[in-house]
Amino acid sequence: RNPERLHGLILISSKAHDYTDEERADIEAHLEQLMRDGEVTEEFAAWERDLVMGETTQRERPELVRYWMDRWKTRPAGSVAGEFRSWMHKPDMTPRLGEIELPTLVIHGTQDAVVPLEAGRAMAAALPDARFVAIERAGHTTTVEQPEAVNAAIRRFLDGLELR
């Protein structure tokens, strides 16, 4: 809405298209169970883990996975449900991508189970001035799983921006 206030845009593990009815139904079923339980259970945290953490991280960094699962379990159930619902009911922004003329960096994990890698590539291709960076060995939580690679990509992007 206010491109004059920005020098560039960084989108990490993002998607422009909306969720399908099937995806919404699957998420909603998990959220209904979450609300019945009244807390983030180990089962819900495991479902969330499998959505957001890449296979490599789950296999090679169990201490990081456990840390995040334990953190997720401290969040209020209503807050978690609200967060998920805010994502799954967002509008399809695909038709508007061509309007974004800012330099844009799109970062995406190669093992993202929430937003497939090709969705990230497609979003970047639809943006007039975008650079796409795939982060190897990372799922949806690229900044947690591969912070050095993400930071390096961001630094390169910021170094190349012309400030207006």
Residue pairs with C-beta under 8 A, 6 or more apart in sequence:
3 100
3 101
3 102
6 102
7 102
7 103
7 161
7 162
7 163
7 164
8 102
8 103
8 104
8 105
8 157
8 158
8 161
9 100
9 102
9 103
9 104
9 105
10 104
10 105
10 107
10 154
10 157
11 104
11 105
11 106
11 107
11 123
12 107
12 108
12 142
12 143
12 150
13 107
13 108
13 109
13 112
13 114
13 115
13 120
13 140
13 141
13 142
14 106
14 115
14 120
14 123
15 115
15 119
15 120
15 123
16 92
16 93
16 94
16 96
16 97
16 123
16 126
17 92
17 93
17 94
17 119
18 90
18 91
18 92
19 27
19 87
19 88
19 89
23 88
24 88
24 89
27 84
27 88
28 88
30 44
30 47
31 80
31 81
31 84
31 85
33 44
34 40
34 41
34 44
34 77
34 80
34 81
35 77
35 78
35 81
37 44
37 77
38 77
39 73
39 77
40 48
40 72
40 73
40 74
40 75
40 77
40 80
41 73
42 69
42 73
44 72
44 80
45 69
45 70
45 72
45 73
46 69
48 69
48 72
49 58
49 65
49 68
49 69
50 58
50 113
51 113
51 114
51 140
52 113
52 114
52 139
52 140
52 141
53 65
53 68
53 139
53 140
53 141
53 144
53 145
54 109
54 110
54 111
54 112
54 113
54 137
54 138
54 139
54 140
54 145
55 111
55 139
56 111
56 137
56 138
56 145
57 64
57 65
57 111
57 137
57 138
57 139
57 141
57 145
58 65
61 145
64 144
64 145
68 141
68 144
72 80
94 123
94 126
97 123
97 126
97 127
98 126
98 127
98 128
100 127
100 128
101 128
101 129
102 129
103 129
103 130
103 131
103 157
103 160
103 161
104 124
104 127
104 129
104 130
104 131
105 130
105 131
105 133
105 153
105 154
105 157
106 120
106 123
106 124
106 127
106 130
106 131
106 132
106 133
107 133
107 135
107 142
107 150
107 153
107 154
108 115
108 117
108 120
108 121
108 132
108 133
108 134
108 135
108 142
109 117
109 134
109 135
109 138
109 139
109 140
109 141
109 142
109 145
109 146
110 117
110 134
110 135
110 136
110 137
110 138
111 137
111 138
111 139
112 120
112 138
112 139
112 140
112 142
113 139
113 140
114 139
114 140
115 140
117 134
120 132
120 134
121 132
123 130
124 130
124 131
124 132
125 132
131 157
133 153
135 142
135 145
135 146
135 149
135 150
135 153
136 146
136 149
137 145
137 146
138 145
138 146
138 149
139 145
142 149
142 150
143 150
